[in-house]
């Protein structure tokens, strides 16, 4: 009976979205206000008090920065892609999935993630400087059947959002499209180098409607081609243009380091992304993971403080740029600190190891040996659940980068082993590379957090959610 109700509710939301998107051609403001009404009806308290009225006020101001952004998005996005994004990421994952996840957290007394990040393969078509994937990565793969089973198990727990990385996930693009077709109630997202994007893939993406990309860029042509190979930068821009021309939704993934900080935070870089159709950009702090890592490339405390302010300036309600930017390390306040260990996400590597985070290569559970639920109940994930948040300061969220003593304790107490796909790394070796960084960043982080006008929000929201588990 519950399944019938959910199916009927999804159908009602689908029809409503379709009607609103069609009416947007004649009355965009009215259509957007209807979307807010529809969202409030289905999502209700999922968003903070005042969010709906604030959004309505923006919609009624046609000159507002984010109205210009939304107007361009609606005009340029393929109608089927727009509908499936709203239906799967909005209704299915954010509303229906969130309800199911919260109930299952109580039922099973463990973290149930909102999304799963998995690696279809560790293979890659590029030969980037310092990367082993092109030579070694072809040996490690999740089969289509394994990925299909992960999604099927996840949906039973309320998980409807699946991200993929690698290696290069588009080496397996036929299987990914097949997965999108079968699980057309889920949203899928790939972190990709972009060089395998072609018109056939764009046609497939428009047909399924539930696949989007984050394309890696680490600066301008010289920096990208020095590491990735001659001509790769232009291939990436061509891929972005092709996706844009086909009305597909994509953004960029940017790893910021001590060397590229100025380039990837410049006006010129943001203008480049926008010009080629990017809607968002994920910014990731360099993590010193792996035996061959280069800790000297980690940003200085001054650089990290700079990007903390800079990205907030770029995405501000007024001024900045018409692109949504997010900082995986500095935006902890919005998600209550660390989201790993299944709290909001986890990672499955191409060997099937279920890890707390894409940057934390330790586990004692493999999807080939245990069910997804059993993997989420492994001792290391339970330790994450018991210890989150790892710091009251949301600018020091990570148990490795800013609180390395905590990750060492959790790994040792739970007996988790290294799952690194290239070479085993002890937790002492990994965290030893973070100790000086953590001490150096603490003073700056504490100063910023003390000055933060919303400093209690993330922590209190997290504790409220944690008490529901």
KASUL-V468704 format. One record per residue. RES is the residue in three letters. SS is DSSP state (A for helix, B for strand, O for the rest). BURIAL is # if it has 16 or more other C-alpha atoms within 10 Angstrom, else .. D_FIRST is the distance of its C-alpha to the first C-alpha in Angstrom with 1 decimal. Layout:
RES,SS,BURIAL,D_FIRST + RES,SS,BURIAL,D_FIRST
This chain:
UNK,O,.,0.0 + UNK,A,.,3.8 + UNK,A,.,5.4 + UNK,A,.,5.2 + UNK,A,.,6.4 + UNK,A,.,8.8 + UNK,A,.,10.0 + UNK,A,.,10.8 + UNK,A,.,12.5 + UNK,A,#,14.4 + UNK,A,.,15.5 + UNK,A,.,16.7 + UNK,A,#,18.6 + UNK,A,#,20.0 + UNK,A,.,21.4 + UNK,A,#,22.8 + UNK,A,#,24.6 + UNK,A,#,26.0 + UNK,A,.,27.4 + UNK,A,#,28.9 + UNK,A,#,30.5 + UNK,A,.,32.1 + UNK,A,#,33.4 + UNK,O,#,35.0 + UNK,O,.,37.7 + UNK,O,.,39.0 + UNK,O,.,38.1 + UNK,A,#,37.4 + UNK,A,#,37.6 + UNK,A,.,35.3 + UNK,A,#,32.7 + UNK,A,#,32.9 + UNK,A,#,32.6 + UNK,A,#,29.4 + UNK,A,#,28.0 + UNK,A,#,28.9 + UNK,A,#,27.2 + UNK,A,#,24.0 + UNK,A,#,24.3 + UNK,A,#,25.0 + UNK,A,.,21.9 + UNK,A,#,19.6 + UNK,A,#,21.7 + UNK,A,.,23.3 + UNK,A,.,25.1 + UNK,A,.,24.7 + UNK,O,.,28.2 + UNK,O,.,31.2 + UNK,O,.,32.4 + UNK,O,.,34.5 + UNK,A,.,33.1 + UNK,A,#,31.7 + UNK,A,.,34.9 + UNK,A,.,37.0 + UNK,A,.,35.3 + UNK,A,#,35.8 + UNK,A,.,39.5 + UNK,A,.,39.9 + UNK,A,#,38.4 + UNK,O,.,40.9 + UNK,O,.,43.7 + UNK,O,.,44.3 + UNK,O,.,46.9 + UNK,O,.,44.9 + UNK,A,#,44.8 + UNK,A,#,41.1 + UNK,A,#,40.8 + UNK,A,.,43.2 + UNK,A,.,41.0 + UNK,A,.,37.8 + UNK,A,#,39.7 + UNK,A,.,41.1 + UNK,A,#,37.7 + UNK,A,#,36.2 + UNK,A,.,39.3 + UNK,A,#,39.5 + UNK,O,#,35.9 + UNK,O,#,34.6 + UNK,A,#,31.9 + UNK,A,#,29.3 + UNK,A,#,30.0 + UNK,A,#,29.8 + UNK,A,#,26.4 + UNK,A,#,24.9 + UNK,A,#,26.5 + UNK,A,#,25.0 + UNK,A,#,21.6 + UNK,A,#,21.5 + UNK,A,#,23.9 + UNK,A,#,23.2 + UNK,A,#,19.5 + UNK,A,#,17.9 + UNK,A,#,20.4 + UNK,A,#,21.9 + UNK,A,#,19.0 + UNK,A,#,15.5 + UNK,A,#,17.4 + UNK,A,#,19.5 + UNK,A,.,16.8 + UNK,A,#,15.3 + UNK,A,#,18.9 + UNK,A,#,20.0 + UNK,A,#,17.3 + UNK,A,#,18.3 + UNK,A,#,22.0 + UNK,A,.,21.7 + UNK,A,.,19.7 + UNK,A,.,22.2 + UNK,O,.,25.3 + UNK,O,#,26.5 + UNK,O,#,26.7 + UNK,O,#,23.9 + UNK,O,#,25.4 + UNK,O,#,24.3 + UNK,B,#,26.1 + UNK,B,#,27.7 + UNK,B,#,31.2 + UNK,B,#,32.2 + UNK,B,#,35.3 + UNK,O,#,35.0 + UNK,B,#,38.7 + UNK,O,#,41.8 + UNK,O,#,43.9 + UNK,O,#,45.4 + UNK,O,#,47.5 + UNK,O,#,49.8 + UNK,O,.,52.5 + UNK,O,#,52.5 + UNK,O,.,55.3 + UNK,O,.,54.3 + UNK,O,#,51.1 + UNK,O,#,50.7 + UNK,A,#,47.6 + UNK,A,#,49.6 + UNK,A,.,51.7 + UNK,A,.,49.2 + UNK,A,#,45.7 + UNK,A,.,45.2 + UNK,A,.,44.9 + UNK,O,#,41.5 + UNK,B,#,38.3 + UNK,O,#,34.5 + UNK,O,.,33.6 + UNK,A,#,31.1 + UNK,A,.,29.0 + UNK,A,.,29.3 + UNK,A,#,28.3 + UNK,A,#,25.3 + UNK,A,.,24.2 + UNK,A,#,24.8 + UNK,A,#,22.6 + UNK,A,.,19.8 + UNK,A,.,20.1 + UNK,A,#,20.5 + UNK,A,#,17.3 + UNK,A,.,15.4 + UNK,A,#,17.4 + UNK,O,#,16.9 + UNK,O,#,20.2 + UNK,O,#,20.4 + UNK,B,#,24.2 + UNK,B,#,26.8 + UNK,B,#,30.5 + UNK,B,#,33.2 + UNK,B,#,36.8 + UNK,O,#,39.5 + UNK,O,#,42.2 + UNK,O,#,41.4 + UNK,A,#,37.8 + UNK,A,#,38.7 + UNK,A,#,40.8 + UNK,A,#,37.3 + UNK,A,#,36.3 + UNK,A,.,35.3 + UNK,A,#,32.7 + UNK,A,#,31.5 + UNK,A,#,30.9 + UNK,A,.,29.1 + UNK,A,#,26.8 + UNK,A,#,26.2 + UNK,A,#,25.4 + UNK,A,.,22.9 + UNK,O,#,21.1 + UNK,O,#,21.3 + UNK,O,#,18.7 + UNK,O,#,21.3 + UNK,B,#,24.7 + UNK,B,#,27.8 + UNK,B,#,31.3 + UNK,B,#,34.5 + UNK,B,#,37.7 + UNK,B,#,40.3 + UNK,O,#,44.1 + UNK,O,#,43.4 + UNK,O,#,46.1 + UNK,O,#,43.8 + UNK,O,#,42.3 + UNK,O,.,43.3 + UNK,A,.,42.4 + UNK,A,.,40.3 + UNK,A,#,38.1 + UNK,A,#,38.0 + UNK,A,.,36.9 + UNK,A,#,34.1 + UNK,A,#,33.0 + UNK,A,#,32.9 + UNK,A,.,30.9 + UNK,A,#,28.1 + UNK,O,#,28.4 + UNK,O,#,26.9 + UNK,B,#,30.1 + UNK,B,#,32.7 + UNK,B,#,35.9 + UNK,B,#,38.2 + UNK,B,#,41.7 + UNK,B,#,44.3 + UNK,O,#,47.5 + UNK,O,#,50.0 + UNK,O,#,52.6 + UNK,O,#,54.9 + UNK,A,.,56.3 + UNK,A,.,58.9 + UNK,A,#,56.6 + UNK,A,#,53.8 + UNK,A,#,56.0 + UNK,A,.,58.1 + UNK,A,.,55.2 + UNK,A,#,53.0 + UNK,O,.,55.8 + UNK,O,.,57.8 + UNK,O,.,55.9 + UNK,A,#,52.5 + UNK,A,#,52.5 + UNK,A,.,53.1 + UNK,A,#,50.4 + UNK,A,#,47.9 + UNK,A,#,49.0 + UNK,A,#,48.8 + UNK,A,#,45.2 + UNK,A,#,44.3 + UNK,A,#,46.0 + UNK,A,#,44.2 + UNK,A,#,40.7 + UNK,A,#,41.8 + UNK,A,.,43.1 + UNK,O,#,39.9 + UNK,O,#,37.8 + UNK,O,#,36.1 + UNK,O,#,35.2 + UNK,B,#,37.2 + UNK,B,#,39.2 + UNK,B,#,41.7 + UNK,B,#,41.9 + UNK,B,#,45.2 + UNK,B,#,46.6 + UNK,B,#,49.3 + UNK,O,#,52.3 + UNK,O,#,55.8 + UNK,O,.,57.1 + UNK,O,#,54.9 + UNK,A,#,53.9 + UNK,A,#,56.3 + UNK,A,#,55.2 + UNK,A,#,51.4 + UNK,O,#,51.6 + UNK,O,.,54.2 + UNK,A,.,53.8 + UNK,A,.,54.8 + UNK,A,#,51.9 + UNK,A,#,49.2 + UNK,A,.,50.9 + UNK,A,.,50.7 + UNK,A,#,47.0 + UNK,A,#,46.4 + UNK,A,.,48.8 + UNK,O,#,46.9 + UNK,O,#,43.5 + UNK,O,#,42.0 + UNK,O,#,39.4 + UNK,B,#,39.3 + UNK,B,#,41.1 + UNK,B,#,40.1 + UNK,B,#,43.2 + UNK,B,#,43.4 + UNK,B,#,46.2 + UNK,O,#,48.1 + UNK,O,#,47.1 + UNK,O,#,49.8 + UNK,O,#,47.6 + UNK,O,#,49.2 + UNK,O,.,52.7 + UNK,O,.,54.1 + UNK,O,.,52.7 + UNK,O,.,55.1 + UNK,A,#,54.7 + UNK,A,.,57.6 + UNK,A,.,55.3 + UNK,O,#,53.1 + UNK,O,#,53.6 + UNK,O,.,56.2 + UNK,A,#,55.2 + UNK,A,.,56.9 + UNK,A,.,54.9 + UNK,A,#,51.6 + UNK,A,#,52.5 + UNK,A,.,53.5 + UNK,A,#,50.2 + UNK,A,#,48.3 + UNK,A,.,50.1 + UNK,A,.,50.4 + UNK,A,#,46.7 + UNK,A,#,46.0 + UNK,A,.,48.8 + UNK,A,#,47.4 + UNK,O,#,43.9 + UNK,O,#,45.2 + UNK,O,.,44.2 + UNK,O,.,47.7 + UNK,O,.,50.0 + UNK,O,#,49.2 + UNK,O,#,47.5 + UNK,O,#,44.6 + UNK,O,#,42.6 + UNK,B,#,40.0 + UNK,B,#,41.4 + UNK,B,#,39.8 + UNK,B,#,41.7 + UNK,O,.,39.8 + UNK,O,#,42.4 + UNK,O,#,43.5 + UNK,O,#,40.2 + UNK,A,#,38.9 + UNK,A,#,38.9 + UNK,A,.,35.9 + UNK,O,.,33.7 + UNK,O,#,35.2 + UNK,O,#,37.5 + UNK,O,#,36.7 + UNK,O,#,33.2 + UNK,O,#,33.7 + UNK,O,#,32.7 + UNK,O,#,29.1 + UNK,O,#,29.2 + UNK,O,#,28.4 + UNK,B,#,29.5 + UNK,B,#,31.0 + UNK,B,#,33.0 + UNK,B,#,32.9 + UNK,O,#,36.4 + UNK,O,#,37.3 + UNK,O,#,38.1 + UNK,O,#,34.5 + UNK,B,#,35.6 + UNK,B,#,33.0 + UNK,B,#,35.3 + UNK,O,#,34.8 + UNK,B,#,36.3 + UNK,O,#,37.9 + UNK,O,#,41.2 + UNK,B,#,40.7 + UNK,O,#,41.3 + UNK,B,#,40.6 + UNK,B,#,37.9 + UNK,O,#,37.4 + UNK,O,#,34.2 + UNK,B,#,33.7 + UNK,O,#,30.5 + UNK,O,.,32.3 + UNK,O,.,32.6 + UNK,O,.,29.6 + UNK,O,.,25.9 + UNK,A,#,25.3 + UNK,A,#,24.0 + UNK,A,.,27.2 + UNK,A,#,29.3 + UNK,A,#,27.9 + UNK,O,#,28.9 + UNK,O,#,32.4 + UNK,A,#,35.3 + UNK,A,#,36.4 + UNK,A,#,33.1 + UNK,A,#,32.9 + UNK,A,#,36.5 + UNK,A,#,35.5 + UNK,A,#,32.7 + UNK,A,.,35.3 + UNK,A,.,38.0 + UNK,O,#,36.3 + UNK,O,#,37.8 + UNK,O,#,40.9 + UNK,O,#,43.1 + UNK,O,#,43.0 + UNK,O,#,44.6 + UNK,O,#,42.0 + UNK,O,#,44.8 + UNK,O,#,45.2 + UNK,O,#,41.6 + UNK,O,#,42.0 + UNK,O,#,42.7 + UNK,O,#,45.0 + UNK,O,#,46.8 + UNK,O,#,47.4 + UNK,O,#,46.8 + UNK,A,#,48.0 + UNK,A,#,48.8 + UNK,A,#,45.1 + UNK,A,#,43.9 + UNK,A,#,46.8 + UNK,A,.,45.9 + UNK,A,#,42.1 + UNK,A,#,43.0 + UNK,A,.,45.7 + UNK,A,.,43.8 + UNK,A,#,40.7 + UNK,O,.,42.8 + UNK,O,#,41.1 + UNK,B,#,43.3 + UNK,B,#,44.3 + UNK,O,#,42.1 + UNK,O,#,44.3 + UNK,O,#,44.3 + UNK,O,.,48.0 + UNK,O,.,49.7 + UNK,O,.,48.7 + UNK,O,#,49.4 + UNK,O,#,49.8 + UNK,A,#,48.0 + UNK,A,.,51.5 + UNK,A,.,52.8 + UNK,A,#,49.9 + UNK,A,#,50.0 + UNK,A,#,53.8 + UNK,O,#,53.7 + UNK,O,#,51.8 + UNK,A,#,53.8 + UNK,A,.,56.5 + UNK,A,#,54.1 + UNK,A,#,51.9 + UNK,A,.,55.1 + UNK,A,.,56.4 + UNK,A,#,53.2 + UNK,A,#,52.6 + UNK,A,.,55.3 + UNK,A,#,54.2 + UNK,A,#,50.5 + UNK,A,#,51.2 + UNK,A,.,53.5 + UNK,A,#,50.8 + UNK,A,#,48.1 + UNK,A,.,50.4 + UNK,A,.,51.1 + UNK,O,.,47.5 + UNK,O,.,46.4 + UNK,O,.,42.8 + UNK,O,#,43.5 + UNK,O,#,41.2 + UNK,A,.,38.1 + UNK,A,#,36.8 + UNK,A,#,37.6 + UNK,A,.,36.1 + UNK,A,.,32.9 + UNK,A,#,32.7 + UNK,A,.,33.4 + UNK,A,.,30.7 + UNK,A,.,28.2 + UNK,A,#,29.7 + UNK,A,.,29.4 + UNK,A,.,25.6 + UNK,O,#,25.5
